Each structure stands twice: as structure tokens, then as C-alpha cells.
Amino acid sequence: MIPEVDFVKQAKEFFRSRVGDAADPLTEDTELVASGIMDSLLVLEFFFFLEELRGSAIEADDFSVGAVSTLRRAYRLVAT
């Protein structure tokens, strides 16, 4: 299992590579959709990124926009 601090670092890099400077103020508790950092297409990309980090599929029942609304919440999907 990836430590949360490493997950956050990699997730920030993921968002920087897709939205550039808009990801700079990103913290573990930033609301990703509400802040405008993540749109519907990026939600899907982030889902696949999470599965890659986890090393296995995430069940569709476990995945929702709410489950990835912050990095802290998204980490729970990777850690379980």
C-alpha cells in the first residue's frame, strides 16, 4: 500500500500535468470539482490513475465523484 504522503505527491503531479498552474493551490482537502480543477473527463482519467496506483480495479459501486472529491477521500479508494 502506498503511504498517503506519497499518494498526495503523485496525485498533485497528475493534476499539474493536466491542468498546469491551476493545480498549485491543491491540498489534501481541496474540493476538486467545486474548485474547477477537475471536470467530468478528468474524473475518468483520475479514476484510471487511482486504479494504476492501487494495482487493481476499483469496483464501480465504490466509485463516485464524491469518493474522489478530495485527495484525502481518493486515497481511501487506493488504500482499501
PyRosetta script that sets phi, psi and omega in degrees:
from pyrosetta import init, pose_from_sequence

init()
pose = pose_from_sequence("MIPEVDFVKQAKEFFRSRVGDAADPLTEDTELVASGIMDSLLVLEFFFFLEELRGSAIEADDFSVGAVSTLRRAYRLVAT")
pose.set_psi(1, 138.0)
pose.set_omega(1, 179.9)
pose.set_phi(2, -78.7)
pose.set_psi(2, 133.2)
pose.set_omega(2, 175.7)
pose.set_phi(3, -64.1)
pose.set_psi(3, 148.7)
pose.set_omega(3, -176.8)
pose.set_phi(4, -57.4)
pose.set_psi(4, -40.5)
pose.set_omega(4, -178.3)
pose.set_phi(5, -62.5)
pose.set_psi(5, -37.8)
pose.set_omega(5, 177.7)
pose.set_phi(6, -71.3)
pose.set_psi(6, -38.0)
pose.set_omega(6, 176.6)
pose.set_phi(7, -59.8)
pose.set_psi(7, -47.9)
pose.set_omega(7, -178.4)
pose.set_phi(8, -60.4)
pose.set_psi(8, -42.9)
pose.set_omega(8, 179.2)
pose.set_phi(9, -60.9)
pose.set_psi(9, -46.6)
pose.set_omega(9, -179.9)
pose.set_phi(10, -67.9)
pose.set_psi(10, -37.7)
pose.set_omega(10, 178.7)
pose.set_phi(11, -66.5)
pose.set_psi(11, -39.5)
pose.set_omega(11, 177.3)
pose.set_phi(12, -62.4)
pose.set_psi(12, -40.7)
pose.set_omega(12, 176.8)
pose.set_phi(13, -64.3)
pose.set_psi(13, -39.8)
pose.set_omega(13, 176.1)
pose.set_phi(14, -56.0)
pose.set_psi(14, -49.6)
pose.set_omega(14, -178.3)
pose.set_phi(15, -69.5)
pose.set_psi(15, -38.3)
pose.set_omega(15, 177.5)
pose.set_phi(16, -60.5)
pose.set_psi(16, -38.5)
pose.set_omega(16, -178.4)
pose.set_phi(17, -69.7)
pose.set_psi(17, -18.7)
pose.set_omega(17, -178.3)
pose.set_phi(18, -106.1)
pose.set_psi(18, -34.0)
pose.set_omega(18, -176.6)
pose.set_phi(19, -119.9)
pose.set_psi(19, 3.7)
pose.set_omega(19, 176.4)
pose.set_phi(20, 63.5)
pose.set_psi(20, -135.1)
pose.set_omega(20, -175.0)
pose.set_phi(21, -64.0)
pose.set_psi(21, -19.5)
pose.set_omega(21, 178.4)
pose.set_phi(22, -61.3)
pose.set_psi(22, -20.4)
pose.set_omega(22, -179.7)
pose.set_phi(23, -87.1)
pose.set_psi(23, -7.8)
pose.set_omega(23, -175.4)
pose.set_phi(24, -59.0)
pose.set_psi(24, -40.2)
pose.set_omega(24, -179.5)
pose.set_phi(25, -82.5)
pose.set_psi(25, 8.2)
pose.set_omega(25, -175.7)
pose.set_phi(26, -63.3)
pose.set_psi(26, 129.2)
pose.set_omega(26, 174.0)
pose.set_phi(27, -124.3)
pose.set_psi(27, 177.9)
pose.set_omega(27, 179.8)
pose.set_phi(28, -62.0)
pose.set_psi(28, -25.2)
pose.set_omega(28, -175.2)
pose.set_phi(29, -111.2)
pose.set_psi(29, 8.2)
pose.set_omega(29, 176.0)
pose.set_phi(30, -64.7)
pose.set_psi(30, 130.7)
pose.set_omega(30, 175.2)
pose.set_phi(31, -75.2)
pose.set_psi(31, 108.3)
pose.set_omega(31, -170.0)
pose.set_phi(32, -66.4)
pose.set_psi(32, -41.1)
pose.set_omega(32, 179.9)
pose.set_phi(33, -78.9)
pose.set_psi(33, -49.2)
pose.set_omega(33, -177.4)
pose.set_phi(34, -59.9)
pose.set_psi(34, -32.3)
pose.set_omega(34, -179.7)
pose.set_phi(35, -79.5)
pose.set_psi(35, -12.1)
pose.set_omega(35, -179.2)
pose.set_phi(36, 89.3)
pose.set_psi(36, 1.0)
pose.set_omega(36, 179.6)
pose.set_phi(37, -69.3)
pose.set_psi(37, -37.9)
pose.set_omega(37, -174.8)
pose.set_phi(38, -119.1)
pose.set_psi(38, 125.2)
pose.set_omega(38, 174.1)
pose.set_phi(39, -104.4)
pose.set_psi(39, -176.8)
pose.set_omega(39, -174.2)
pose.set_phi(40, -62.3)
pose.set_psi(40, -37.2)
pose.set_omega(40, 178.4)
pose.set_phi(41, -67.8)
pose.set_psi(41, -41.3)
pose.set_omega(41, -179.9)
pose.set_phi(42, -68.9)
pose.set_psi(42, -27.7)
pose.set_omega(42, 174.4)
pose.set_phi(43, -58.4)
pose.set_psi(43, -45.0)
pose.set_omega(43, 179.9)
pose.set_phi(44, -65.6)
pose.set_psi(44, -43.6)
pose.set_omega(44, 177.4)
pose.set_phi(45, -61.4)
pose.set_psi(45, -41.2)
pose.set_omega(45, -179.8)
pose.set_phi(46, -65.2)
pose.set_psi(46, -38.0)
pose.set_omega(46, 176.7)
pose.set_phi(47, -57.0)
pose.set_psi(47, -48.2)
pose.set_omega(47, -180.0)
pose.set_phi(48, -67.1)
pose.set_psi(48, -35.9)
pose.set_omega(48, 174.7)
pose.set_phi(49, -60.4)
pose.set_psi(49, -43.9)
pose.set_omega(49, 179.6)
pose.set_phi(50, -63.7)
pose.set_psi(50, -42.2)
pose.set_omega(50, 178.3)
pose.set_phi(51, -62.3)
pose.set_psi(51, -39.4)
pose.set_omega(51, 178.8)
pose.set_phi(52, -62.9)
pose.set_psi(52, -45.8)
pose.set_omega(52, 178.7)
pose.set_phi(53, -63.7)
pose.set_psi(53, -39.2)
pose.set_omega(53, -178.7)
pose.set_phi(54, -70.2)
pose.set_psi(54, -31.7)
pose.set_omega(54, -178.9)
pose.set_phi(55, 83.9)
pose.set_psi(55, 10.7)
pose.set_omega(55, 177.3)
pose.set_phi(56, -159.4)
pose.set_psi(56, 165.8)
pose.set_omega(56, -178.9)
pose.set_phi(57, -68.8)
pose.set_psi(57, 149.3)
pose.set_omega(57, 172.9)
pose.set_phi(58, -102.6)
pose.set_psi(58, 126.0)
pose.set_omega(58, -179.5)
pose.set_phi(59, -60.6)
pose.set_psi(59, 139.2)
pose.set_omega(59, -179.6)
pose.set_phi(60, -57.2)
pose.set_psi(60, -33.8)
pose.set_omega(60, 179.3)
pose.set_phi(61, -65.3)
pose.set_psi(61, -26.0)
pose.set_omega(61, -178.7)
pose.set_phi(62, -87.3)
pose.set_psi(62, -13.7)
pose.set_omega(62, -174.2)
pose.set_phi(63, -101.3)
pose.set_psi(63, 130.7)
pose.set_omega(63, 173.3)
pose.set_phi(64, -153.6)
pose.set_psi(64, 165.5)
pose.set_omega(64, 176.6)
pose.set_phi(65, -61.1)
pose.set_psi(65, -37.8)
pose.set_omega(65, 177.3)
pose.set_phi(66, -61.7)
pose.set_psi(66, -33.8)
pose.set_omega(66, -179.3)
pose.set_phi(67, -70.0)
pose.set_psi(67, -18.5)
pose.set_omega(67, 179.3)
pose.set_phi(68, -123.3)
pose.set_psi(68, 23.9)
pose.set_omega(68, -176.3)
pose.set_phi(69, -70.6)
pose.set_psi(69, -20.8)
pose.set_omega(69, 173.4)
pose.set_phi(70, -137.4)
pose.set_psi(70, 163.4)
pose.set_omega(70, 177.0)
pose.set_phi(71, -64.9)
pose.set_psi(71, -36.3)
pose.set_omega(71, 179.3)
pose.set_phi(72, -61.3)
pose.set_psi(72, -43.1)
pose.set_omega(72, 178.5)
pose.set_phi(73, -69.5)
pose.set_psi(73, -40.2)
pose.set_omega(73, 179.7)
pose.set_phi(74, -62.9)
pose.set_psi(74, -35.4)
pose.set_omega(74, 179.1)
pose.set_phi(75, -59.7)
pose.set_psi(75, -34.1)
pose.set_omega(75, 178.9)
pose.set_phi(76, -59.9)
pose.set_psi(76, -35.8)
pose.set_omega(76, 177.6)
pose.set_phi(77, -67.2)
pose.set_psi(77, -37.2)
pose.set_omega(77, -178.6)
pose.set_phi(78, -75.1)
pose.set_psi(78, -36.3)
pose.set_omega(78, -174.3)
pose.set_phi(79, -79.7)
pose.set_psi(79, -15.4)
pose.set_omega(79, -177.6)
pose.set_phi(80, -95.4)
pose.dump_pdb("model.pdb")
